[in-house]
Each structure stands twice: as C-alpha cells, then as structure tokens.
Amino acid sequence: MALKVVTANRLNDGDVVYLTATGDWSAWLDDGGPAETPEQEAALLDRAARAVHGRLVVDPYLMPVAQDDGQFRPLSQREIIRAAGPSVRTDLGKQAQRR
C-alpha cells in the first residue's frame, strides 16, 4: 500500500499545504504526516475536515506519495507541480526556497 498525505489549499493565501502529524498545516511536503492504513487515512481526513470547518483550508484530499531517503515524493505530475510552485518561473515559489 502506498503512503498518503493530506493536501489542501490554505484559505488566507491559497498556498498548497500538507497536514502534519501534529495536526498543523505546512507548506512543505516533507512535513506531512503520512497514512499507511485506511484507518489512518480516515483519521487524517477527519482532522482535515475540522480545518475546513474552521476555515483554515479548502478542498483537502489524500495524495499518494513515495518515501525516498526519508523524503516524500509526489507520485503524480499534478502533485509534483503543486509541491514545487509555479512551473513557468523557477525563481519563484517553493522551488526557489528549497529547504
């Protein structure tokens, strides 16, 4: 089974964010709290639903990731782009701020 991380968009600025294991939201995929089982997935989505109700994020969903050398890697082209930032200006967005 693939690992999954919850992603959403933060409401105050529209940035892509990831739900952490502590229930916070981070702009960095590697901070995401992964789910390995359907029960863990449901718990993450429940926590995300509370953030939607609190008007912190919009449209949370599970995205499959791989873990290589302790870092998460999105498995779809869409999520690769969302994780990096604007694809037309690599000097802007997250790809310009690599941690």
C-alpha positions in Angstrom: 0.0 0.0 0.0 1.3 3.5 -0.9 1.7 6.1 1.7 -0.7 9.0 1.5 -0.6 12.6 2.8 -3.4 15.1 3.1 -3.0 18.2 1.0 -5.3 21.2 0.7 -5.1 24.9 -0.1 -4.8 27.4 2.8 -7.6 29.9 2.7 -5.8 33.1 3.7 -3.3 32.9 0.8 -4.3 29.9 -1.4 -0.9 28.2 -0.9 -0.7 24.4 -1.1 -0.3 22.9 2.3 0.1 19.5 3.9 -1.4 18.2 7.1 1.4 17.3 9.6 1.3 14.5 12.2 0.6 17.1 14.9 -2.4 18.5 13.1 -0.8 21.7 11.8 -0.5 22.7 8.2 2.8 23.1 6.5 3.8 24.4 3.1 6.4 21.7 2.8 5.5 18.2 1.7 8.2 16.5 3.9 6.4 17.9 7.0 3.3 15.9 6.0 2.0 13.2 8.4 1.7 10.0 6.3 -1.1 7.4 6.5 -0.4 3.8 5.8 -3.8 2.2 6.6 -7.4 3.0 5.7 -7.9 3.8 9.4 -5.1 6.3 9.4 -6.4 7.9 6.2 -9.8 8.3 7.8 -8.3 9.9 10.9 -6.3 12.4 8.7 -9.4 13.3 6.6 -11.4 13.8 9.8 -8.8 16.2 11.1 -8.7 18.0 7.8 -12.5 18.3 7.8 -12.2 20.2 11.1 -9.8 22.6 9.5 -12.3 23.1 6.7 -15.0 23.8 9.2 -12.6 26.3 11.0 -12.0 28.0 7.6 -8.2 27.3 7.6 -8.1 25.2 4.4 -10.3 24.2 1.5 -10.6 21.0 -0.6 -8.4 18.6 1.4 -7.7 15.2 -0.1 -5.3 12.3 0.2 -2.5 12.2 -2.2 -0.2 9.1 -2.8 3.5 9.7 -2.1 6.6 7.6 -2.1 9.3 7.9 0.5 12.9 8.0 -0.7 15.8 8.6 1.8 13.3 10.0 4.3 11.7 12.5 1.9 8.3 12.3 0.3 7.9 12.4 -3.4 4.6 13.0 -5.1 3.5 10.3 -7.5 1.5 12.3 -10.0 2.6 15.2 -12.2 -0.1 17.4 -10.8 1.2 16.9 -7.3 4.8 17.4 -8.3 3.8 20.8 -9.7 1.7 21.7 -6.7 4.5 20.8 -4.3 7.1 22.9 -6.2 5.2 26.0 -7.1 4.8 27.9 -10.4 6.2 25.9 -13.3 6.9 28.9 -15.5 9.2 30.8 -13.1 11.6 28.5 -11.2 12.9 31.6 -9.4 9.6 32.0 -7.6 7.6 29.7 -5.3 8.8 26.8 -3.3 11.4 25.7 -5.8 13.2 29.0 -5.2 13.2 28.5 -1.4 14.4 24.9 -1.2 15.0 23.9 2.4 
